């Protein structure tokens, strides 16, 4: 198949930009969203990611279309945790998830980051962190075809932050050659993970600046009609916490989800009245979080990953149905915010 024939939007009259936020283990939701788009021929023309979104984006962009779901499944497949078999925990969802968080915090997540304090022996002043992520680089080398990522039909962008200056850093396959360290840098959340040195700069997680990295596409909207599907892993709305653990989790949600709200509002104001482009933004949020626990971003357990993946697939179908029904304002001049009606299980966070 030639690149032109493989190009995602070759038979569409609009492009699809997929923006993926950070959230560590919550990123299985993004894989589910992508699976829904993939199954209905809504392959992205451009993927922009921060943190786990950059990792998922690389797995998708750096794989042939017919292998993308398999590649995502390989990455997200549960790894042996070393946890003792505790059958009674399976009947208690909160205990099961909390137990999974504890094991990841202690033993790491094989293929992504090493066990507790693994990066502190020997200590290096330039890379202070709790875990090491060298194995993430190895995993990416195994799963990602960098020739395809850099020169294939789908553009790839990852974001990071300069640890010393605080400047935003953008890695874009349209302008440079992307490698494993660029992706590791995008996911280097202090103090859990070590900063990554690239061209003399120490870089950390792009989610610290913009967890939902919309700026690369909204700062210079494409001239071709565009559907921008933005997947946000942390909910802006949620119930009032009643425990210390719930309060901690809610604080994390608010810090990062408020970024997304402000970013969208900022670009709405900046593009008000413009008619020289047509971009429809759909924000798909992981809101089914009633069963999540404090430290949820470290819960890589199989049942939880599958639940998040399934939730993402359901929400992704809302975008698919909107495209089919023609309700997403695709092609309407200006910056349009498409509305999605979330139908969730009873008790899920709104």
N, C-alpha and C positions, 0 to 999 in steps of 0.2 A: 504494500500500500504506500503510495507516495505521500509526502507531508501535506500537500494540498488536499488530497482526498481524505486524509486522516483528520484534518483541521476540524476542531469541535463544531465551529459554527458555519461550516461550509454550505450547509443547506438551510441555514436560518437567516432571517433578515435582521437579526440582532445578535450581539455578543453577550456572553455570560462571564461575569467576573465573580469569583468565589473568594470571600474574605473570611478568614478563620482566626478566631481569637485564641488566647492562651487559657490554660486551666489544667495542665498536667493530665492526670488520669481522666478528667472529665472529657478529654478530647475524643473518647470513643463515640460521643454524641455526634461529633463532626463527621466521623467515618460513616455513621448511619445516615446523616443528611446526604453525604455524597453518594451513598449507595442508591438512595431514592432518585437522585438526579441522573446517575449513571444508567439506571434501569429504564429511564424514559428519555434517553438521548439528549439530556441537557448537560453535555460535557462542557466544562469551563474552557474559555479561551485564555484566561488569566487567573492565577491563584495567588493571593496575597496572604501571608500568615505571620503571626507572632507566636513565639514560644511553641507549645504543642501544635498550634495551628501551622507554624512553619514546618514542623516535622511531618504532619499529615499532608500538607501541601507538597512537600518534596516526594513523599511516597506516591502520591497521585501523579504529579507531573513527571516524575522520573520512572514511570512504568508505562508499558504499552497499554492502551485502553482495555484490551481483553484480559489483562493481568492486574488491573488496579485493585479490584476488590480482594483478590487473593493476597496481594502485597499488604494491604491494610489489615487483613485478617492475620497474616503472619506476625505483623508488628504487635497487634493488640491481643494475640492469643495469650491466655494466662501462662505465666512462667512458674515453675516450681518455687514455692515460697519458703519451704523448710518449716512451715507452721505445723504444729502437732494436730492430729485429727481430733476435733472436738465436735462430735455429732450434735450435741445438745445446742450448740451455737446456731446451727442451721435453722432452727425454729425461731430464733430471735434475731430479726433482721438488723436491728440496731447494734446488737452485740457482735454479730457476724462482721458488719462493716467496720466497726470500731477495732475489732481484732485485726482485720485486714490492713487498716491504716497503721496499726502498731507494728505489724510485721514489715511493711514497706519502710517505715521510718527507721527500723532497726537493721534490716537485711538488704535494703535497697530494692530495686526492680531490675532483675537480670536483663541485660540488653539495653538498658537506659542509664541507670546510675548505680553506683556501688554501695556497699553497706555503710552503716553509720560510722562517721569519722574516717572513712576510707581515704579521703584526700588530705588528711592531716599527718600522714606518716610517709615520707618526712614532711614536716611543715615547710611551706614556701610562702614568704611574705607577699608574693605577687598573686597568689591564688588561694586566699583563705576561703574555705568552704567546708561544709559538713560531708558532702558526698563527692565522688568523682564521676565524670561523664565520658571518660575515654571510651568506654564500651558503647556509648551511643554512637560515636563516630564509626566504630566497627560495624555496628548494626546498619547504619546508613550506607556504608560502603557496600554491604552485602545486598541490601534491598533496593537501592536507588541507582538507576542508570543515569550517570551524570552527563553523558553525551546527549541523551534525550532531554534531560532537565534543562540543559543550557541551549540546545539548538532545536528542540522539538517544537511542535505546533502550539503548545500551551506555554505562555509566558509565566515565569515564576518570580515572586518577590518575597523576601523575608526582611523583617525589621529588627533592629537592635538599638542599644543605647551605649554611648561612650561612657565608661565608668568614671572617668576623671572629669570630663567637660560637661556631661549630661546631654550632649548633642544627640539628636536622632540620627541613626545610620540606616541606610536602605541598601539592601543587596538585590539587584535586579538582573535577571538573566538577559534582559534586552541590552544591558550595558556592560556586563562583566561575566567572568566565569565563576560559577558558584561551586563550592566544594563542601565537604562535611563540616568543616569548622565554621562556615558561615551559618549553617543551620544550628550547630551547637551553641554558637554565640547568641542566636535569637532566643534560645531556651535556657540561658544561663542565669537563672533567678538567684540573686544573692539572698541569704548567705548559704542557701542549700547547695547551690551548684557553683563551680568555679567560673570566673570570667575567662573569656577566650581571647587570646592575642591574635590580631590580624593586622598586618601592615603597621606594626608598632603601636596599635591602639588596643587597650583592654576593653572588651565589649561584654555587655550583659543583656538580660532579657528585654526584648522590645515591648513586652506588656507593661513594663514599668512606666512607659510614656503613653502608650496607646494600646490597651489590651485588645481592642478591636481595630486593627490597623487600616482604617478607611482612607487616610490621607493620600496614599499613593494614587488612588483612583479618583478621589474627589477633588484633589488639588488641580488636576488637569483632566477633566472628564473626556472620555473618548468621543470622537466625532460621530462614530457609528452608533445607532441606538443600542443601549446597553441595559441588561438586567444585572444588577449587583445584588448577589445573595450574601448577606453578612450573618455569620453564625456566631452567636454570643453565648459563652458557656456559663456566665454568672448572671443571675436574674436581678433586675433592678427592684422589682416588687417582691415582697415576702412577708410572712407573718411576724408579729412581734416575738422576739426570742424570750424563752422562759427559763433557760439554763445558761450556764457560762459557756458551754460548748456551742449552743445555738447562737449566742451573742458573738462568739468568735467567728463562726461561719458567716453570720449576717454581715459583720464588719467587712470581711473579705469581699462578699458580694457587692456591697455598696461602694467600696473603693474602686473596684474595676468596672462595674456596670455604670456608675456615674460618669466615668470617662466616656463610655459609648454615647450616653445621652448628650453630653456636652459637645462631643465631636460632631454628631449629627446636627445638633442645633446650630453649631458654628458654621457648618457648610450650607445649611438652609439659608442662613442670613447672608452668607457670602454670595450665593448663587441666586438670590431672590431676583426675579424679573428676567433672568437670562433665558434666551430662547435658541441659543446657538448649539445646543446639544440636547440629547434626550436620554436621561438616565433614571431608571426606576430602582429604588433601593428597597429590598425586602430584608428585614431583620428577623432572623429565626433564633429564638432564645431557648436555651435549655431551662425550662421552667418546671419540669416534673421532678422537683427536688425534695418532696416531703419525706422521703426515706433516706436522704443523705445525712451524713454525720459531720461533726467537726473533723477537720483534716481530710475531707472528702477527696481532695486532689491527690491524695496518696493511696486511695483505695483502688488497686489494680486487680482485685479479685474477680474471678471468672463470672459469677452471677451478676455482679455490679456492672462489669464491662458490657455484658450482654444486654442488661436493662438499659444502659445509656445508649448503646448502639441502636436498640429497637426504638427508643424514644426519638432519637435523631431521624431514623427512617420515617417515623410517623409525621414528624414536623416537616421533613423534607418533602413529603408528599403534598403538604399544603402549598408549597411553592409550585410543584408540578401541576397541581389542580388549578392554581391561579393562572399559570401560563396557558393551560388548555382552555380555560374558561374566558381568557382575555380580560381578566380583572386587575392586572398588575400595572396598567398604564404604560406598557412597553411601547416606545416610539413616540410618546407624547413629549413635546418640547419642554425642556427645563429639568429641574431636579425634583423628582416625585418620590414621596414616601408611600410605598404600597402598604396596605393594611392586611394583616393576617389574623384570621379568627382562630385562636388556639382552642381546640377542644381537648380538654385534659381529663385524666381520671380524677374522681372526687378526692379532694384533700391535697392536690398538688399545688405548689406555690404559683401564684400569679405574678 
